[in-house]
Amino acid sequence: MKKITLCFFAILFFACLALVGAAIASTYQVTFETTDCNGDTGFSTVGVDEVYKIQSAGCSGPEGAPLKQMLVHDGLGSYTAYTMTEEESKNVRKEIKDYMAARRGVLDRSNAIIVKP
């Protein structure tokens, strides 16, 4: 019985350790609202390291304001395009800049080494 309890706690410990390792290895995600040229809306989440650029989408949204297009690396050598309002593109850019500033702050305050998977 003692062996089974010890084995259970060892498995539980290593499972928790694996979950923590997976959380640390995952990239920071940014969530944003998408707005298509036809007015459809939705939400999406992408890793900040996958964002390539934000550019004009070449169309207007339901209110007549020009939309922006965010290109995201898809991992297969091309990009996935997400369309959003100008205001939402500003929010995404700000969140990415804040994340990068925090990441730089960690490096400035310690002897930490960031390892990308």
C-alpha positions in Angstrom: 0.0 0.0 0.0 2.8 2.3 0.8 4.5 1.6 -2.5 1.2 2.4 -4.4 0.8 5.7 -2.6 4.4 6.7 -3.3 4.1 5.7 -6.9 0.8 7.7 -7.2 2.5 10.9 -5.8 5.5 10.4 -8.0 3.3 10.2 -11.1 1.2 13.2 -10.0 4.4 15.2 -9.4 5.8 14.4 -12.8 2.5 15.2 -14.5 2.4 18.6 -12.8 6.0 19.2 -13.8 5.2 18.4 -17.4 2.2 20.8 -17.4 4.3 23.6 -16.0 7.0 22.9 -18.6 4.4 23.0 -21.4 3.0 26.3 -20.1 6.4 27.9 -19.9 7.4 26.7 -23.4 4.2 28.0 -25.1 4.4 31.5 -26.7 2.5 34.5 -25.5 -0.9 34.7 -27.2 -2.9 37.8 -28.3 -6.6 37.6 -28.7 -8.4 40.1 -31.0 -11.7 40.7 -32.7 -11.9 40.2 -36.4 -14.1 42.1 -38.8 -14.5 41.0 -42.4 -15.1 43.3 -45.4 -18.7 42.0 -45.5 -19.3 42.9 -41.9 -18.9 39.5 -40.3 -17.1 39.5 -36.9 -15.4 36.9 -34.8 -12.4 36.4 -32.5 -9.0 34.8 -33.0 -5.9 34.1 -31.0 -2.3 34.0 -32.4 1.2 33.9 -30.9 2.9 37.2 -30.9 6.1 35.7 -32.4 4.0 34.5 -35.4 2.8 38.0 -36.4 4.5 39.3 -39.5 2.9 42.6 -40.1 -0.3 44.7 -40.2 -1.2 46.4 -43.4 -4.2 48.0 -45.2 -6.9 45.4 -46.1 -8.1 47.4 -49.1 -11.7 47.4 -48.0 -14.0 49.2 -45.5 -16.0 47.9 -42.6 -19.7 48.3 -41.9 -19.2 51.9 -40.6 -17.2 52.8 -43.7 -13.8 53.0 -41.9 -10.9 51.3 -43.7 -10.0 47.9 -42.3 -6.5 46.5 -41.5 -5.1 43.1 -42.3 -2.7 41.2 -40.0 -0.5 38.6 -41.7 0.5 35.7 -39.4 3.1 33.0 -40.3 1.2 29.7 -40.6 4.2 27.4 -40.2 4.0 26.1 -43.7 5.8 28.9 -45.5 2.9 31.2 -46.1 0.6 33.5 -44.1 -2.9 33.5 -42.7 -4.6 36.9 -43.0 -6.9 38.3 -40.3 -9.0 41.4 -41.0 -9.8 43.9 -38.2 -10.7 47.5 -37.5 -8.1 50.2 -37.2 -8.9 50.4 -33.5 -8.4 46.7 -33.0 -5.1 46.8 -34.9 -3.9 49.5 -32.5 -4.9 47.3 -29.5 -3.0 44.4 -31.0 0.1 46.5 -31.7 0.0 47.9 -28.1 -0.3 44.4 -26.6 2.6 43.2 -28.6 4.7 46.2 -27.6 3.8 45.8 -24.0 4.7 42.1 -24.1 8.1 42.8 -25.7 8.8 45.6 -23.2 8.0 43.2 -20.3 10.2 40.6 -21.9 13.1 43.1 -22.2 12.5 44.1 -18.6 13.0 40.6 -17.4 16.4 40.5 -19.2 17.3 43.9 -17.7 16.4 42.9 -14.1 18.1 39.5 -14.0 20.6 37.2 -15.5 17.9 35.2 -17.2 18.3 33.6 -20.5 15.2 33.2 -22.8 15.3 30.1 -24.8 12.9 29.8 -27.7 11.7 26.3 -28.4 
